[in-house]
């Protein structure tokens, strides 16, 4: 077993497959806070991050982390989390839908180009075979 430093309290502890590298005490506090927040959101689905933080006593940084980890989704943003590419407000994850789609389309285009070039290497066109050509 490995010893690691807790992300929350900076104490050294023996890692026994804990969530998010938190010691058992911090993990329990994190789980209790998460439960408070999710219960509050279920009762107040239109609440924004700041309102949730004030009502539950859970700091905004923790709520933001859960939004980025896609553990919770909130209705209002108010600067709680922004797209890492364009800076638009987002409600979950790290990228807005527009930037996610743009990134995926870029990957798909790059994959199609690579597949086409590999296919051309395997099946060269007759004009490039270097063999005998006949004119009609």
Secondary structure, DSSP 8 states (H G I E B T S, - for coil): --EEE-TTT--EEE-SS-GGG--HHHHHHHHHHHHHHHHHHHH-TT-BHHHHHHHH---HHHHHHHHHTTS---SB-TTS-B-TTT--B-SSSSS-HHHHHHHHHHHHHHHHHHHHHHHHHHS--GGGS-S-----
